[in-house]
Amino acid sequence: MSAVIFIPARYASTRYPGKPLVELTGATGEKKTLIRRSWDCAQSVKGADAVYVLTDDERIAEAARGFGADVLMTSPEARNGTERCAEAVAQLPTEPDAVINLQGDAPLTPPWFVEALIERMQDPTVEMATPVLKTDHETLVHFVTDRQNGRVGGTTAVMRPDGTALYFSKEVLPYVGNLENPPEVWHHVGVYGYRPAALRRYAGWPEGPLEKAEGLEQLRFLENGVPVTCVEVDARGRVFWELNNPVDVARIEGVLKKEGIA
């Protein structure tokens, strides 16, 4: 099966403008931009045939080309990373069997998360899939703290027993009333796998009310009756977190230092 990784990146983030070019300091003191660290993450994934940065901003494109990335330019009208992927797949010389969307704000994504997703996409009946991770105590505290302080942090997933998604939310679902004895909460990992045909269908659908309310692109699949397969992954002791807000810079740098990531 052929698979291509796309890293969508936009400069005009509502919550954190210029986020892809924010520098993060690693364990050795070296500073690398967020988009560079996301690219490095993609390069360590086994089973991908190519990696591209997708952007509509020349500043991001120039920075990405500067560290050797292949770049595909997409239109500023793309409302989210999935629409950007739909535009980009049409620019490829050969259509892959699967497209992997590795969010440009998740430099702590372990390569085995993406590899598990590629493996799940081997099943030709899966149109769209995404990893989920059972929250550890530290991550759950981050979730609850963000919401208590009015910040939108990570995303949670609610699943059926068969592993297909019921819902995704920027709220902490299910309700966590007691951090000492919390319910099982699943952290949605910001990586997606799609069939090219599913991407083309997605681009033709309007934004639905749930997608607009949550600001979560994957809800468009659910609102149009397309099953989303959740792939359970294991962090193997590592902390996973995305860069959603300025406060996350310190959180991510702390993990880079703890894990010895340069």
C-alpha positions as CSV (number, residue, x, y, z in Angstrom):
1,M,0.0,0.0,0.0
2,S,1.3,3.4,-0.9
3,A,1.0,6.2,1.7
4,V,1.9,9.9,1.6
5,I,2.2,12.1,4.7
6,F,0.9,15.7,4.4
7,I,1.7,18.3,7.1
8,P,-0.8,21.2,6.8
9,A,0.5,24.5,8.2
10,R,-1.1,27.9,8.1
11,Y,0.2,31.2,9.5
12,A,-3.1,32.8,10.3
13,S,-4.1,30.6,13.2
14,T,-7.0,32.1,15.2
15,R,-5.7,31.0,18.6
16,Y,-1.9,31.4,17.9
17,P,-1.0,33.4,14.8
18,G,2.4,32.4,13.3
19,K,2.4,29.2,15.2
20,P,4.3,27.0,12.7
21,L,7.4,29.3,12.9
22,V,7.4,29.4,16.8
23,E,10.8,28.1,18.0
24,L,10.9,25.2,20.5
25,T,14.1,24.5,22.5
26,G,15.1,20.9,22.7
27,A,17.1,19.0,25.3
28,T,20.5,20.2,24.0
29,G,19.4,23.8,23.9
30,E,18.9,23.8,20.1
31,K,16.0,25.8,18.8
32,K,13.9,24.4,16.0
33,T,10.6,25.8,14.6
34,L,7.4,23.9,15.2
35,I,7.1,23.1,11.5
36,R,10.7,21.7,11.5
37,R,10.0,19.5,14.5
38,S,6.8,18.2,12.8
39,W,8.8,17.5,9.7
40,D,11.4,15.6,11.7
41,C,8.6,13.6,13.3
42,A,7.3,12.6,9.8
43,Q,10.7,11.7,8.6
44,S,11.0,9.0,11.3
45,V,7.8,7.2,10.3
46,K,8.2,3.9,8.6
47,G,6.0,3.0,5.7
48,A,5.5,6.4,4.1
49,D,6.5,7.0,0.5
50,A,6.8,10.8,0.7
51,V,6.3,13.7,3.0
52,Y,5.1,17.2,2.0
53,V,4.4,20.4,3.9
54,L,1.1,22.1,2.8
55,T,0.7,25.8,3.2
56,D,-0.7,28.9,1.6
57,D,1.9,31.2,3.2
58,E,5.3,32.0,1.6
59,R,6.9,32.5,5.0
60,I,6.1,28.9,6.0
61,A,7.0,27.6,2.5
62,E,10.4,29.4,2.6
63,A,11.2,28.1,6.1
64,A,10.2,24.6,5.1
65,R,12.3,24.6,2.0
66,G,15.2,25.9,4.0
67,F,15.4,22.7,6.0
68,G,14.9,20.5,2.9
69,A,11.1,19.9,2.9
70,D,9.0,19.3,-0.2
71,V,6.2,21.9,-0.2
72,L,2.9,22.0,-2.0
73,M,1.1,25.3,-2.1
74,T,-2.6,25.3,-1.4
75,S,-5.2,28.1,-1.6
76,P,-6.0,30.4,1.3
77,E,-9.6,29.4,0.9
78,A,-9.0,26.0,2.5
79,R,-10.8,26.1,5.8
80,N,-8.9,23.4,7.5
81,G,-6.1,20.8,7.1
82,T,-8.4,18.2,5.5
83,E,-9.5,20.6,2.8
84,R,-5.8,21.4,2.3
85,C,-5.1,17.7,1.9
86,A,-7.9,17.4,-0.7
87,E,-6.3,20.1,-2.7
88,A,-2.8,18.7,-2.4
89,V,-3.6,15.1,-3.4
90,A,-4.8,16.4,-6.7
91,Q,-1.3,17.9,-7.3
92,L,0.6,14.6,-6.9
93,P,1.9,12.8,-10.0
94,T,0.4,9.5,-8.8
95,E,-2.5,9.1,-6.4
96,P,-1.5,7.1,-3.3
97,D,-3.7,4.4,-1.6
98,A,-3.8,6.5,1.6
99,V,-3.1,10.1,2.6
100,I,-1.9,10.7,6.2
101,N,-2.5,14.2,7.7
102,L,0.0,14.8,10.4
103,Q,-1.0,18.1,12.0
104,G,1.8,20.7,12.0
105,D,1.2,21.5,15.7
106,A,2.0,18.1,17.1
107,P,5.8,17.6,17.3
108,L,5.5,15.1,20.1
109,T,3.7,12.6,17.9
110,P,5.6,9.3,18.3
111,P,6.3,7.7,14.9
112,W,4.5,4.5,16.0
113,F,1.2,6.4,16.2
114,V,1.4,7.2,12.5
115,E,2.7,3.7,11.7
116,A,-0.3,2.2,13.5
117,L,-2.6,4.4,11.4
118,I,-0.9,3.4,8.2
119,E,-1.3,-0.3,9.2
120,R,-5.0,0.2,9.9
121,M,-5.5,1.8,6.5
122,Q,-4.4,-1.5,5.0
123,D,-8.0,-2.5,5.4
124,P,-9.7,-1.3,2.2
125,T,-13.1,-0.9,3.9
126,V,-11.7,1.9,6.2
127,E,-12.4,5.3,4.6
128,M,-11.1,7.5,7.3
129,A,-9.2,6.7,10.5
130,T,-7.5,8.5,13.4
131,P,-5.5,7.5,16.5
132,V,-6.8,7.8,20.1
133,L,-4.8,7.6,23.3
134,K,-6.0,6.8,26.8
135,T,-5.1,9.9,28.9
136,D,-2.5,9.6,31.6
137,H,-2.9,11.7,34.8
138,E,-0.6,14.5,33.6
139,T,-2.5,14.9,30.3
140,L,-5.9,14.8,32.0
141,V,-4.8,17.5,34.4
142,H,-3.8,19.7,31.4
143,F,-7.2,19.1,29.8
144,V,-9.1,20.0,32.9
145,T,-6.9,23.0,33.8
146,D,-7.2,24.5,30.3
147,R,-11.0,24.3,30.4
148,Q,-11.2,25.7,33.9
149,N,-9.1,28.7,32.7
150,G,-11.2,29.2,29.5
151,R,-8.6,27.8,27.2
152,V,-9.3,25.4,24.3
153,G,-6.6,22.7,24.6
154,G,-6.6,19.2,23.2
155,T,-9.5,17.1,21.8
156,T,-11.3,14.1,23.4
157,A,-12.9,11.2,21.6
158,V,-15.9,9.1,22.5
159,M,-16.2,5.7,20.8
160,R,-18.6,2.8,20.3
161,P,-17.5,-0.7,21.5
162,D,-16.4,-1.5,17.9
163,G,-13.9,1.4,17.9
164,T,-15.8,3.7,15.5
165,A,-16.2,7.3,16.7
166,L,-19.4,8.6,18.3
167,Y,-18.1,12.1,18.8
168,F,-15.1,14.4,19.2
169,S,-15.1,17.5,21.3
170,K,-12.8,20.2,22.7
171,E,-14.7,19.7,26.0
172,V,-13.4,17.0,28.3
173,L,-15.7,14.0,27.6
174,P,-17.0,12.2,29.5
175,Y,-17.4,14.6,32.4
176,V,-14.5,14.5,34.9
177,G,-15.8,15.3,38.3
178,N,-12.9,13.9,40.4
179,L,-9.3,13.9,39.2
180,E,-8.5,11.3,41.8
181,N,-10.9,8.8,40.4
182,P,-11.6,9.9,36.9
183,P,-13.6,8.1,34.2
184,E,-11.8,6.8,31.1
185,V,-11.0,9.7,28.8
186,W,-9.5,9.3,25.3
187,H,-7.2,11.9,23.9
188,H,-7.7,12.4,20.1
189,V,-4.3,12.4,18.4
190,G,-4.2,15.0,15.6
191,V,-3.4,12.6,12.8
192,Y,-5.8,11.4,10.1
193,G,-5.7,8.7,7.4
194,Y,-8.0,9.1,4.4
195,R,-8.7,7.4,1.1
196,P,-8.3,9.9,-1.7
197,A,-11.9,9.3,-2.7
198,A,-13.1,10.2,0.8
199,L,-11.1,13.5,0.6
200,R,-12.8,14.4,-2.7
201,R,-16.2,13.8,-1.1
202,Y,-15.2,15.8,2.0
203,A,-14.2,18.8,-0.1
204,G,-17.7,18.8,-1.7
205,W,-19.6,18.9,1.6
206,P,-20.4,22.2,3.4
207,E,-19.4,22.7,7.0
208,G,-22.0,21.2,9.3
209,P,-23.3,22.8,12.6
210,L,-21.2,20.5,14.8
211,E,-18.0,21.1,12.9
212,K,-18.6,24.9,13.2
213,A,-19.4,24.7,16.9
214,E,-16.4,22.6,17.8
215,G,-14.0,23.8,15.2
216,L,-13.1,20.1,14.5
217,E,-12.8,19.1,10.9
218,Q,-13.3,15.4,11.4
219,L,-16.9,16.0,12.5
220,R,-17.8,16.7,8.9
221,F,-17.3,13.0,8.2
222,L,-19.6,12.0,11.0
223,E,-22.2,14.6,10.1
224,N,-22.3,13.0,6.6
225,G,-22.6,9.4,7.7
226,V,-19.0,8.4,7.0
227,P,-17.6,6.1,9.8
228,V,-14.4,7.3,11.5
229,T,-12.3,4.4,12.7
230,C,-10.4,5.1,15.9
231,V,-7.0,3.4,16.3
232,E,-5.9,2.9,19.8
233,V,-2.3,3.7,20.3
234,D,0.1,3.3,23.2
235,A,2.3,6.3,24.3
236,R,4.9,3.8,25.8
237,G,5.5,6.2,28.7
238,R,5.8,9.3,26.6
239,V,3.7,12.4,27.1
240,F,1.7,13.5,24.0
241,W,0.5,17.1,23.7
242,E,-0.2,19.6,20.9
243,L,0.8,23.2,20.6
244,N,-2.6,24.9,20.8
245,N,-1.9,27.9,22.9
246,P,1.2,29.9,23.9
247,V,1.1,28.2,27.3
248,D,1.8,24.9,25.5
249,V,5.4,26.0,24.5
250,A,6.7,25.4,28.0
251,R,4.8,22.1,28.3
252,I,6.3,20.8,25.0
253,E,9.8,22.0,25.8
254,G,9.5,20.3,29.1
255,V,8.8,17.0,27.4
256,L,11.6,17.5,24.9
257,K,14.0,17.9,27.7
258,K,12.6,15.0,29.7
259,E,12.8,12.7,26.7
260,G,16.2,13.9,25.6
261,I,14.9,15.1,22.2
262,A,17.3,17.6,20.6
